[in-house]
Amino acid sequence: MKIAIYHNLNNGGAIFQLENLIDNLNKDHEIHVFSPNRILSKFPKIIHHYYEISVPKNIFGHLKQAIFELPKIGEKIANDIKKDNFDVSYVFPCAVLQSPDVLRFLNRKKTIYFFAERKREFYEKTSYNHNNPRKIIARIIRLPVYIKDYINCRHADKIIVNSQFSKQILRKTYGKDGVVIYPGLRQVTPVNVKIVNTDKAIIVGQISYIKGYDLAIRLLSESGYGEVTVIGRKTDDFQSICKLSEKYRVKIKLIETENNNKKNTQLKRHGVFLACQRNEPFGITTLEACYNNNIVIGLNEGGTPEIIHHGLNGFLFERGKIRIMSKILKKIRKQKVISFTKINTIDWKYMTNNIIKISNE
């Protein structure tokens, strides 16, 4: 097939999924990538179409880009795709708008939108200072972004979502239905796993409120941990989380890297992985922890329960029941060998085949 792919993504789980999708598609299909950024330039075999765009310096520049620049680029990209007779177009999210303008201009019957999440800042608390007057004013100023995301998503007909949780969010927020294809996840025949207990805990993800670092720190403190390894980048919440870690006497050993090999090496050196993200749509890092034989302690919400099954490949807890979970974690810490059951693995080819199947329907 001749496939057009649109995205305007930054580094993160969605771009990691897209990279692996391209890597598998590239073997049997002709791939063209249309984008305002060059983040996928490391794939020399695919055909790149770049549409230069300015980098906003403040909230007003951001708003100007969302209202005036991105619609023009979206329409131009859609016209360029339609001229070249592609078999299918895969549309990934936009870092600015979430649901991109290109959805309004493409041929709906030949387009698949990969819905990852809604603009969460408009629907839920996403930071420690979420209700700060400045943050509230910023959201009011950015209301056009909220409206455009809604309108653009409503124009998508065929939608792939990353979890059953995201499918519910899509239906509840946008009144649309989607097909669940988990990013990289393939269920396997359950197999018993034993690992040497290193008595080390690790968290992967940006250091923010929405990633549940406050919950993780409290849980670690209750369980007797004095240190946690963190692989992630700093956000505006970083100082608040550092103060919290000092209060609960849990030292953060920060490793700032986006190198996947280094991340996997660290995962293998740690026994316990904490997945305390609030309403995480899916959680590729959680799946990676399972793949690297970590036992996962996860928050029982979002897409995490679709990866972790309580008592099998990890344990799940509620936000208000950290003390109950700490008792389980204390028992795990006493074990020289940690035993659990592996129920899934990472298989990007399996995901790609499922996407191709839907593309041909």
C-alpha positions in Angstrom: 0.0 0.0 0.0 0.9 3.6 -0.4 0.5 5.2 3.0 0.4 8.9 4.1 1.2 9.6 7.7 0.6 12.9 9.4 1.8 13.9 12.8 2.9 17.0 14.9 4.3 15.1 17.9 7.0 15.7 20.4 9.0 13.0 22.1 6.9 10.6 24.2 4.8 7.5 24.0 2.9 8.4 20.9 6.0 9.2 18.8 7.6 5.9 20.1 4.5 4.0 18.8 4.7 5.8 15.5 8.4 5.1 15.1 7.8 1.4 15.6 4.8 1.4 13.3 6.9 3.0 10.5 9.7 0.6 11.1 7.4 -2.3 10.4 5.4 -0.7 7.6 8.5 0.3 5.8 9.3 -3.3 4.9 6.3 -3.8 2.6 4.7 -0.5 2.0 5.5 2.9 0.5 5.5 5.4 3.4 5.2 9.2 3.1 5.4 11.3 6.3 3.8 14.8 6.3 4.7 17.0 9.3 5.5 20.5 10.5 8.5 19.0 12.4 11.5 16.8 11.6 11.4 14.4 14.6 11.3 11.4 12.3 14.2 12.4 10.1 16.2 9.4 11.3 14.1 7.2 8.9 16.0 7.9 5.6 14.0 5.3 3.6 10.7 6.9 4.0 9.7 10.0 2.0 9.5 13.2 4.1 7.3 16.2 3.4 8.1 19.1 5.8 5.9 22.2 6.3 7.9 24.7 8.3 6.2 26.5 11.1 7.3 29.1 13.7 8.1 28.1 17.3 5.7 30.1 19.6 7.4 32.1 22.3 4.4 32.7 24.6 0.8 31.7 25.1 -0.4 34.3 22.5 2.0 33.0 19.9 0.8 29.5 20.7 -2.8 30.6 20.2 -2.0 32.4 17.0 -0.5 29.2 15.7 -3.5 27.2 16.7 -6.0 29.5 15.1 -4.3 30.8 12.0 -1.1 28.8 11.1 -2.1 25.2 11.7 -5.4 25.3 9.8 -3.6 26.5 6.7 -0.9 23.9 7.0 -3.5 21.2 7.7 -5.4 22.2 4.5 -2.3 22.2 2.4 -1.1 18.8 3.7 -4.6 17.4 3.0 -4.6 18.7 -0.5 -1.1 17.4 -1.1 -2.2 13.9 0.1 -5.3 13.9 -2.0 -3.4 14.8 -5.1 -1.1 11.8 -4.8 -3.7 9.1 -4.6 -2.7 7.4 -1.3 -4.4 4.1 -0.3 -4.9 5.3 3.3 -3.9 8.2 5.5 -2.9 7.7 9.2 -3.4 10.8 11.3 -1.6 11.0 14.6 -2.2 13.8 17.2 -0.9 17.3 17.2 1.1 18.6 20.2 -0.7 21.9 20.0 -4.3 21.0 19.2 -4.4 17.2 20.0 -6.9 16.4 17.2 -5.3 18.1 14.1 -6.9 20.3 11.5 -5.9 17.9 8.7 -8.8 15.7 9.8 -11.3 18.3 8.5 -9.8 18.4 5.1 -8.9 14.8 4.3 -11.0 12.1 2.6 -12.8 10.5 5.6 -13.2 7.1 4.0 -9.5 6.8 3.5 -8.4 8.2 6.8 -7.7 6.6 10.2 -7.2 8.8 13.2 -5.0 7.4 16.1 -6.7 9.0 19.1 -4.4 9.0 22.1 -6.1 11.3 24.7 -8.2 14.5 25.0 -6.8 17.9 26.0 -6.7 16.8 29.6 -6.0 20.3 31.0 -9.6 21.3 30.1 -11.2 18.2 31.7 -9.2 17.4 34.8 -6.6 18.6 37.3 -3.2 18.1 35.5 -0.7 20.0 37.8 -0.2 21.2 41.4 -1.0 24.7 40.4 -3.9 23.8 38.1 -6.3 26.1 39.9 -3.8 29.0 40.2 -5.5 32.2 38.8 -2.7 32.4 36.1 -3.4 28.8 35.0 -7.2 29.5 34.9 -6.7 32.6 32.8 -4.4 30.7 30.5 -7.0 28.0 29.9 -9.6 30.7 29.2 -7.3 32.3 26.7 -6.7 28.9 25.1 -10.4 28.0 24.8 -10.2 28.1 21.0 -7.8 25.2 21.3 -10.3 23.2 23.3 -13.0 24.0 20.7 -10.8 23.1 17.7 -9.8 19.8 19.2 -13.5 18.9 19.7 -14.5 19.9 16.1 -11.5 18.2 14.5 -12.0 14.9 16.3 -15.7 14.9 15.3 -14.6 14.9 11.7 -12.8 11.6 12.1 -14.8 8.5 11.0 -12.5 5.6 11.5 -10.6 5.9 14.8 -8.1 3.7 16.5 -7.7 4.1 20.3 -5.0 2.8 22.6 -7.2 1.2 25.3 -10.7 0.4 26.4 -10.3 3.4 28.8 -9.5 5.7 25.9 -12.5 4.3 23.9 -14.8 5.3 26.8 -13.2 8.8 26.9 -13.6 9.2 23.1 -17.3 8.2 23.3 -18.0 10.4 26.4 -16.1 13.5 25.3 -16.6 13.5 21.5 -19.5 11.2 20.9 -17.4 9.0 18.6 -16.6 5.3 18.6 -13.2 3.7 18.2 -11.4 0.4 17.7 -9.0 -0.7 20.4 -5.5 -1.6 19.2 -3.0 -1.6 22.1 0.4 0.0 21.2 2.8 -2.9 21.1 0.9 -5.1 23.5 0.3 -8.8 22.7 -1.0 -11.2 25.2 1.0 -14.4 25.7 0.3 -17.8 27.3 0.9 -17.1 31.1 4.4 -18.1 32.2 5.9 -18.0 35.7 8.8 -15.6 36.2 11.3 -15.4 39.0 13.7 -12.5 39.5 16.3 -11.7 42.1 15.1 -9.0 44.4 17.4 -6.0 44.1 15.2 -4.0 46.5 15.3 -1.1 44.1 12.3 0.8 42.8 12.1 2.8 39.5 9.7 5.2 37.9 9.7 6.3 34.2 8.0 9.4 32.9 7.9 13.2 33.1 8.1 14.4 36.6 4.7 15.8 37.1 1.5 15.6 39.1 -0.4 13.8 36.4 2.2 11.0 36.4 1.4 10.4 40.1 4.8 11.1 41.6 3.2 12.3 44.8 1.3 8.9 45.2 4.5 7.0 44.3 6.6 8.9 46.9 4.1 8.4 49.7 3.8 4.7 48.8 7.6 4.3 48.8 7.9 6.1 52.1 5.2 3.9 53.7 7.0 0.8 52.4 10.4 1.8 53.8 12.2 2.9 50.6 14.7 5.7 51.1 15.5 6.2 47.3 13.9 5.8 43.9 15.4 5.9 40.5 13.5 8.2 38.1 14.0 8.3 34.3 12.2 11.4 33.1 12.3 15.1 32.3 11.5 18.0 34.6 8.3 20.0 34.4 6.8 22.9 36.3 5.8 20.4 39.0 9.4 19.3 39.6 10.1 21.6 42.6 6.8 20.6 44.3 7.7 16.9 43.9 11.2 17.5 45.2 9.8 19.2 48.4 7.4 16.2 48.8 10.3 13.7 48.5 12.2 15.6 51.2 9.1 15.6 53.4 8.7 11.8 53.0 12.5 11.2 53.0 12.6 9.5 49.7 15.6 10.6 47.6 15.1 11.0 43.9 17.9 9.6 41.8 17.2 11.4 38.5 18.4 10.1 35.1 17.5 12.4 32.3 17.6 10.4 29.1 15.4 9.5 26.1 17.7 6.7 25.0 15.5 3.5 25.0 18.5 1.2 25.5 19.6 3.0 28.6 16.1 3.0 29.9 15.8 -0.8 29.4 19.2 -1.3 31.1 17.9 0.6 34.1 14.6 -1.4 34.2 16.6 -4.6 34.3 18.6 -3.4 37.3 15.4 -2.7 39.3 12.8 -5.1 40.6 9.8 -2.9 41.3 8.3 -0.5 38.8 5.8 2.1 40.0 3.0 3.0 37.5 1.1 5.6 39.6 -0.1 7.8 36.6 -3.5 9.4 37.1 -5.9 8.2 34.4 -3.1 7.2 32.0 -4.7 6.4 28.6 -2.4 3.4 28.1 1.1 3.4 29.5 3.8 2.2 27.1 6.4 2.5 29.9 4.3 0.2 32.0 4.3 -2.4 29.2 8.1 -2.0 28.8 8.5 -2.7 32.6 6.5 -5.9 32.1 8.6 -6.8 29.1 11.8 -6.3 31.2 10.5 -8.5 34.0 9.7 -5.9 36.6 6.9 -6.5 39.0 4.6 -3.5 38.6 2.8 -1.6 41.4 0.1 0.4 39.5 -2.7 2.8 40.2 -6.0 1.1 39.4 -7.3 3.5 36.9 -7.0 4.6 33.2 -5.4 2.0 30.9 -3.1 0.6 33.6 -5.5 -2.3 34.6 -5.5 -3.3 31.0 -1.8 -4.1 31.2 -1.5 -5.1 34.9 -3.7 -7.8 36.3 -3.8 -7.7 40.1 -1.9 -10.6 41.7 -0.5 -11.9 38.4 2.1 -9.5 36.8 1.7 -6.9 39.5 -0.6 -5.2 42.0 -3.1 -2.4 41.7 -4.2 0.1 44.3 -6.7 2.9 44.7 -5.6 6.5 45.3 -7.0 6.5 48.8 -5.6 3.1 49.8 -1.8 3.6 49.8 -1.4 2.1 53.2 -3.0 -1.2 52.1 -0.6 -1.3 49.1 2.4 -0.5 51.3 1.7 -3.7 53.3 1.9 -5.8 50.0 5.1 -3.9 49.0 6.7 -4.5 52.4 6.1 -8.3 51.9 7.7 -8.1 48.4 10.8 -6.3 49.8 11.4 -9.2 52.2 11.5 -11.8 49.4 15.0 -12.8 48.1 13.3 -13.9 44.9 10.2 -12.2 43.5 7.7 -14.5 41.6 5.0 -13.4 39.3 3.2 -14.3 36.1 4.1 -12.8 32.7 0.9 -12.4 30.6 1.9 -10.0 27.9 4.9 -8.9 25.8 5.9 -6.2 23.3 5.2 -7.1 19.7 5.1 -4.1 17.3 4.7 -6.3 14.2 1.5 -7.8 15.8 0.2 -4.2 16.3 1.1 -3.2 12.8 -0.7 -6.3 11.3 -3.9 -5.4 13.2 -3.7 -1.8 11.9 -3.2 -3.0 8.3 -6.2 -5.3 8.7 -8.4 -2.4 9.7 -7.0 -0.3 6.9 -8.2 -2.8 4.4 -11.7 -3.1 5.8 
